[in-house]
Amino acid sequence: MVAINRTGRPDFNLLQNFRSEASRIHYFVFDLLVYENRDLTHLPLIERRELMRSLLKFRSPRIRVSDYLEASATDVLNAVRHQGLEGIIGKQKDSLYESGKRSGAWIKYRVNRGQELVIGGFVPGVRGLDSIIVGYYRGGALIYVARVRNGFVPASRRQLFDKLRTLVILECPFVNLPEAHRTEAV
């Protein structure tokens, strides 16, 4: 699933806040593993994709078959960086589908673009902290990015909750928080 913004570019924040503009969400189909009870996993990816294009006709313009690129990894990564995209997933076109295996036939490469985030709120939980709410500043406005739940062990959830609950303010610091009523602002 990809959210496409008004300029035609992928926008992860828009995907997270899809309720406001659900019509911008698109589903990209990239592989066909079974068709009419026929297992296709023994076929190379390129053949599965050709079958998918010839057999499946989607009625919605929001469902698309992803294109593949015939280019070197260096050229693709340079284009990803130049366009400011997050990364690329690639798979060898002659590779077979290997269920449950991480073979060398595919890669996931993230172009590391750093972003400093600010804790602007939290969601209390039964063990202290359920999650933190983070964002970044654009001008003077704090823009919501995500709710983060991973990376906390029970002890750190309690410790961080004890620190954050002393910093609670009444006004939400985010200009675009989708669920302001369920969080505590810090």
Buried (B, 14 or more C-beta within 10 A) or exposed (E): EBBBEEEEEBBEBBBBBBEEBEEBBBEEBBBBEEEEEEEBEEBBBBBBBEBBEEEEEEEEEBEBBEEEEEEEEEEBBEEBEEEEEEBBEBBBEEBBBEEEEEEEBEEEBEEEEEEEBBBBBBBBBEEBBBBBBBBBEEEEEBBBBBBBEEEBEEEEBBBBBEEBBEEEEEEBBBEBBEEBEEBBBB
